[in-house]
Amino acid sequence: MSPKKEHDELIREEFARQSSSMPISPVFTSSDILDRIESAACLASSSRVLDLGCGPGIITEAFADDVGEMVAFDIAPEMMYSVLQRCRKAGQENVHFVIGHAERLPLHKASFDTIITRLTFHHFPDPKTVISEMSRVLRPDGNIVIADIVSSELPEEARLHNALEVLRDPSHVKMLSCTDLKHLVRSAGLFIEAEDSWIKEREFGEWLQITNAPERSEPLYAIMQSLAKANVRAGIDLQTDGATVKFVHRWLLLTAKKA
């Protein structure tokens, strides 16, 4: 099996595992983050919107009533079933569902007014191709909204941070630094119109619970607690009070248009 197919299988396996935990996780349901994304997206009643890497459909459901058409796109069938049930329950008939690869979007050129993607780029083995595909299906006057966690600008801190994320969720590839994510967007011929950033405090139990993989808890906790006791912050301000491990995630939200 090729590395690409292996990663695809890993993504499907992990997301199937997370399909029941992700919809109730505070980091995914946070009204603050949804409000930031909605403000950046500037949605209109006539907008055709792509929710790229829709997961359980939290963004799809939140914004579908405010737009003309919403397309929920994901690689994992279990996630698509979740968003289908969510939108049916909400009576949203303007949502369409597509399963596929972000690197090869089965969508027409210049067919979306807005593309929104949240917490996806750190799962892509080839983010450059993904951003190019997003640019391809975006209309000339449309906008792209990307919200993701970013790593430290210091390579050693970023390397350690990403290693911890992979131990928690093997489908994780790489969180980019703020500089690298912005460079990626610009490399696709996009102009960054606005940016927003914030810090979210995280706690080990809450962070791990999303994966539905309790067998990963003990070894990962031991590593992170030892790092925190040794004052190794990993770019995420690792701390421990002896009872738990806490840290922060730094978010970056970019709004981009075709240059």
Stockholm file with secondary structure:
# STOCKHOLM 1.0

chainA/1-259         MSPKKEHDELIREEFARQSSSMPISPVFTSSDILDRIESAACLASSSRVLDLGCGPGIITEAFADDVGEMVAFDIAPEMMYSVLQRCRKAGQENVHFVIGHAERLPLHKASFDTIITRLTFHHFPDPKTVISEMSRVLRPDGNIVIADIVSSELPEEARLHNALEVLRDPSHVKMLSCTDLKHLVRSAGLFIEAEDSWIKEREFGEWLQITNAPERSEPLYAIMQSLAKANVRAGIDLQTDGATVKFVHRWLLLTAKKA
#=GR chainA/1-259 SS CCHHHHHHHHHHHHHHHHTTTGGGCHHHHCHHHHHHHHHHHTCCTTCEEEEETCTTTHHHHHHHTTSSEEEEEESCHHHHHHHHHHHHHTTCTTEEEEECCGGGCCSCTTCEEEEEEESCGGGCSCHHHHHHHHHHHEEEEEEEEEEEEEBCSSHHHHHHHHHHHHHHCTTCCCCCBHHHHHHHHHHTTEEEEEEEEEEEEEEHHHHHHTTTCGGGHHHHHHHHHHHHHTTCCTTTTCEECSSCEEEEEEEEEEEEEEC
#=GC SS_cons         CCHHHHHHHHHHHHHHHHTTTGGGCHHHHCHHHHHHHHHHHTCCTTCEEEEETCTTTHHHHHHHTTSSEEEEEESCHHHHHHHHHHHHHTTCTTEEEEECCGGGCCSCTTCEEEEEEESCGGGCSCHHHHHHHHHHHEEEEEEEEEEEEEBCSSHHHHHHHHHHHHHHCTTCCCCCBHHHHHHHHHHTTEEEEEEEEEEEEEEHHHHHHTTTCGGGHHHHHHHHHHHHHTTCCTTTTCEECSSCEEEEEEEEEEEEEEC
//
